[in-house]
Amino acid sequence: MLHRYFEGEGFKVTLADGGPAMRAVLEREHVDLVLLDLMMPGDDGFTLAKEIRARPDIGIIMLTGRSDMVDRVVGLEVGADDYIAKPFHLREVHARVKSVLRRLQPSARPPGQVAPSAEQTLRFDGWLLNLDRRQLTTPTGDDVALTTGEFDLLAVFVSNAGRVLDRDRLMDLTRGRHWEAFDRTIDAQVGRLRRKLDIDPRIPSLIKSVRGVGYVFTGAVARG
């Protein structure tokens, strides 16, 4: 059903009925996004998501018949960009796919449109966040792989440094209420960011919790 719908919308679609088939497709084809059904036989869907996430240029949307909140949080923690519970409407899936693909290709411009004269960059504590390339660079010059959701959340934090943001506001700024507003969605992504930004994520130095409210980014930010 899904593959026929998306082919009708102009997408190139390749089917894989399990982990081995998926790995073969990823090996031989250029893939922009994976619609990953967690209930497929054989390989565990979360394990497959971890494998896909090793390639940060590929989007992941999880499909499942289970609407349990724990499953959604685990999906985020392994790096999913979105999560859709069955039953779903085909147009909803289409909208989610387009949303993830837009975030993966932020620099795409219509033909003839002039590129901006300078890239938008934010610096904090030696780190460099390039908003146009959607790239995070460490103080030592290494690139850090971020999912689209992680990048969006970090960009919001850095752009609002020193401002306490509650979870609802963070969801508005990153997803436009695209997801259900349950707290652990944001918490899971904050945990992943801390593991990438801090030597010891148990003692966060940049994204701090404000008990009973939300989070605040405490780094000193400079533009350019």
SULQUI-V837802 format. One record per residue. OMEGA is omega in whole degrees, -180 to 180 (* if undefined). BURIAL is # if it has 16 or more other ideal C-beta (glycine too) atoms within 10 Angstrom, else .. D_FIRST is the distance of its C-alpha to the first C-alpha in Angstrom with 2 decimals. Layout:
[[OMEGA,BURIAL,D_FIRST] [OMEGA,BURIAL,D_FIRST]]
//
This chain:
[[-179,.,0.00] [-175,#,3.81] [178,.,5.61] [180,.,5.41] [-176,.,6.24] [173,#,8.80] [177,.,10.12] [178,.,10.78] [175,.,12.63] [179,.,14.72] [169,.,13.74] [-173,.,14.38] [174,.,11.71] [-179,.,12.88] [174,.,11.35] [-174,#,13.90] [179,.,14.04] [-177,.,17.16] [-179,#,20.16] [179,.,21.82] [179,.,18.89] [-180,#,18.33] [179,.,22.08] [179,.,22.17] [-179,.,19.63] [-179,#,21.65] [-172,.,24.78] [-175,.,24.08] [171,.,21.91] [-177,.,22.34] [178,#,19.70] [-174,.,19.78] [177,#,17.32] [168,#,15.54] [-170,#,12.73] [178,#,14.34] [-177,#,13.25] [-175,#,16.73] [180,.,16.09] [-180,#,15.33] [176,.,18.14] [-173,.,21.23] [176,.,21.92] [-177,.,22.28] [180,#,19.85] [177,#,22.86] [178,.,24.71] [179,#,22.00] [177,#,21.99] [179,.,25.74] [-180,.,25.46] [-176,#,23.17] [174,#,25.51] [176,.,28.35] [-171,.,26.98] [179,#,27.26] [-180,.,25.87] [176,#,22.29] [180,#,20.43] [171,#,18.76] [-179,#,16.39] [176,#,16.15] [-179,#,13.46] [174,#,15.06] [-180,.,15.62] [-179,.,19.24] [-178,.,20.79] [-177,.,24.17] [-180,.,26.12] [179,.,27.41] [-180,#,23.99] [-180,#,23.43] [178,#,26.90] [177,#,26.53] [177,#,23.39] [-176,#,25.57] [178,#,28.43] [171,#,26.64] [178,#,25.64] [177,#,22.19] [178,#,21.95] [-173,#,19.71] [-178,#,18.30] [179,#,15.62] [175,.,15.86] [-4,.,13.33] [-180,.,12.70] [177,.,11.83] [-178,.,11.21] [180,.,8.93] [176,.,12.33] [178,.,13.92] [179,#,11.86] [-180,.,12.60] [179,.,16.19] [179,#,16.57] [-180,#,15.45] [180,.,17.96] [180,#,20.54] [-180,#,20.53] [177,#,20.70] [-179,.,23.57] [178,#,25.44] [-178,#,25.08] [-174,.,26.52] [-175,.,29.18] [-178,.,31.61] [-180,.,29.56] [177,.,31.52] [179,.,31.26] [178,.,33.36] [180,.,37.02] [-176,.,36.90] [178,.,39.75] [178,.,39.09] [-175,.,40.99] [-179,.,44.45] [179,.,44.12] [178,.,41.39] [-180,.,41.07] [177,#,42.19] [-180,#,43.32] [177,#,45.77] [177,#,46.58] [179,.,48.76] [179,.,48.44] [177,#,44.64] [178,.,43.01] [180,#,39.78] [-175,.,38.63] [180,#,36.44] [180,.,35.58] [-176,.,34.64] [-173,#,33.22] [175,#,35.50] [-179,#,37.76] [-179,#,40.92] [176,.,43.30] [179,.,47.07] [175,.,47.51] [180,.,45.18] [176,.,42.16] [179,.,38.61] [179,#,36.60] [177,.,32.86] [171,#,31.17] [178,#,27.59] [179,#,26.66] [179,#,27.29] [-180,#,30.59] [-180,#,31.75] [-179,#,31.02] [179,#,32.91] [179,#,35.79] [177,#,36.15] [180,#,36.50] [-175,#,39.09] [179,#,41.10] [-180,#,41.08] [-177,#,42.39] [179,.,44.87] [-179,.,47.37] [178,.,45.39] [-179,.,44.20] [177,#,40.54] [-173,.,39.05] [179,#,35.51] [-180,.,34.34] [178,#,35.84] [179,#,34.26] [177,#,30.78] [-174,.,31.62] [-177,#,32.81] [-174,#,30.05] [-176,#,26.87] [-178,.,28.04] [-179,.,27.15] [-179,.,23.62] [174,#,23.84] [-173,.,25.49] [172,.,29.19] [-167,.,30.13] [-169,.,32.93] [174,#,31.76] [179,#,28.99] [-179,#,31.79] [-179,#,34.06] [-179,#,31.73] [175,#,31.48] [179,#,35.24] [179,#,35.87] [178,#,33.95] [179,#,35.90] [179,#,39.16] [-180,.,38.60] [-176,.,38.31] [-172,#,41.15] [174,.,43.74] [176,.,45.76] [-177,.,45.64] [177,#,42.66] [177,.,44.56] [-174,.,47.10] [-178,#,45.04] [-176,.,47.13] [178,#,44.86] [-175,#,42.34] [178,.,44.41] [172,.,43.53] [-170,.,45.33] [178,.,45.61] [-177,.,44.18] [-176,.,42.90] [-175,#,40.63] [175,#,41.33] [175,#,43.58] [-171,#,43.68] [-180,.,47.31] [175,#,47.51] [-172,.,49.70] [175,#,47.48] [179,.,48.67] [177,.,46.87] [*,.,47.07]]
//
